[in-house]
Amino acid sequence: MAQTYSFPIPADRTAAELLAHAKEAGRARGVVFHGDATAGRFQGPAEGTYTVVGQELTIVVEKKPAFVPWRLIENALKDLFARP
């Protein structure tokens, strides 16, 4: 079974606002988000899913380049959700 890695995204805005920003920021970095304000997938250098429960957004990375550390993937994805 493939290894996965999950982490929460700090919510200083609504899930819809977080995802709208991540979709826009992701385009410039080759990351595409598919889904809505409750759940979806992302594809790019890393691939996985996101879910929203209440105001908590959780990312699950299912696929990444073998040579890239999990923490680097986490930081890059969190950066997509950060305020400009």
Secondary structure as UniProt FT lines:
FT   STRAND          5..9
FT   HELIX           15..29
FT   STRAND          32..35
FT   STRAND          39..43
FT   STRAND          47..53
FT   TURN            54..55
FT   STRAND          56..63
FT   TURN            66..67
FT   HELIX           70..81
//
